[in-house]
């Protein structure tokens, strides 16, 4: 019946100009069409890092164009750091609820049973693709290809050049992970993400697609082709400042190419395009009282519980969906709202009956007169192994911000959060503290649980463990390849789940397999549950192998490389084959 109707409509269109015919089959009146969805998520780009938000130090014409055509969520909040924002965006839930409350040390791994936005789209017949940053787990069952993404081009850890990433990647002509395999890509990383995303869009232009384009720029390290830094050096900016701005300029240029591609493919009207950032700006080299500092009047940067740490740009455009652009929506919204919003806009049946922390923005995006109820939202940045109540937290209402459970700001009258009014408004403080207590008691139920990396599963064998996912506070700061080179004496443990009984081989290395470097240690020691094994090492070799028989179940794995009888450090890389 559906096909008969479509054929009849197509026959009628033969008498109309071709452009009208094509428009019919992508516009909102077509009951058989599904909108495409693109989410562009930049990394550490602050609310003020674009000219449409008043920054006169940089010109972002393509971002400005999208701004002019979109509904702007001008009071939109994320988490103060990367992984938690991504977890909330892809689940519609508070990040701590899904096991993600920091950016490494095993706490950037998202609960394996969570249903992601990509899974919802995949189940509805969409083609799904991720291009760029994942940062929610590098091993099975936490990888993007395990969470609903059919096409994946990404890298390890939370940034190019971090220790789970391919060794010596430096943003230029690197080896990235394409559908689980290492492949070489020529060019600058941001250009690569956009180029391959556009190829994905081109290949799927005749079917609905979900494209998640998550850049690692303008996150530190500030690497970008020198041409992009020239305009800012001329203004007097130093090397770090000019590179940070240059990375944003490159993102803007690539956005322009993407917008043009959508127009060429006649997809721009029936594509929901969302542009946002994952937290406040991170360029700490910019002095707050310097001539080049602009943060749109907000206090705080990345990692801060003040507004500048978590209020970010969010633009949503969909011409065929009844979303009239060029206007602001200034009510309190957040990343947890994106997933329920897209489910409603795309008319996707939620087979999983997900209990979201967020709410759908679809009615207000379409200009409905429906009311937007007063709400209270929460953000925090834990930066530790086990979350601590009130740590780096903000309780948010339309009018107030309660910071760390103590400071109170009226953001309607004091958007820069300069005057603490907690002493004069104790009743507001008490009310928001009570709401936080209720929220904390709800989300903290599983803080003692671990998201274990699977060992002995056919979906990933061998498994590569890196010190990025060590638990324990003494493992702080092991996310960077430079820490490996410096041979810092740090250690931690991995939370693992042994899926199958059997014999296992452990290959221990100071550097990953792509870097053939001498061990320069005399002994290795492994502790898995109650089992301990040691072996003497040849300092001139690049790796040492050990074997153990293991029983299935959840346990901890800790390791030691000994430089001599007393000095030791954790094994940075272990490859485990079942």
Secondary structure by P-SEA (a helix, b strand, c coil): caaaaaaaaaaaaccccaaaaaaaacccccccbbbbbbbbbbccccccccccccccccccaaaaaaaaacccccccccccccaaaaaaaaccccccccccccccccccccccccccaaaaaaaaccccccccccccccccccccccccccbbbbbcccccccccccccccccbbbbbcccbbbbbcccaaaaaaaaaaaaaaaaccbbbbbbbbbcccccccccccccaaaaaaacccaaaaaaaaaaaaaaaaaaaaaaaaaaaccccccbbbbbbcccccccccccccccccccccccccccccccccbbbbbbbbccccccccccccccccccaaaaaaaaaaccccccccccccccccccccccccccccbbbbbbbccccccccccbbbbbcccccccccccccccccccccccccccccaaaaaaaaaaaaaaaaaaaccccccccccccccccccccccccccccccccccccaaaaaaccccccccccccccbbbbbbbbccccccccccccccbbbbbcccbbbbbbbcccccbbbbbbbbbcccbbbbbbbbccccccccccbbbbcc
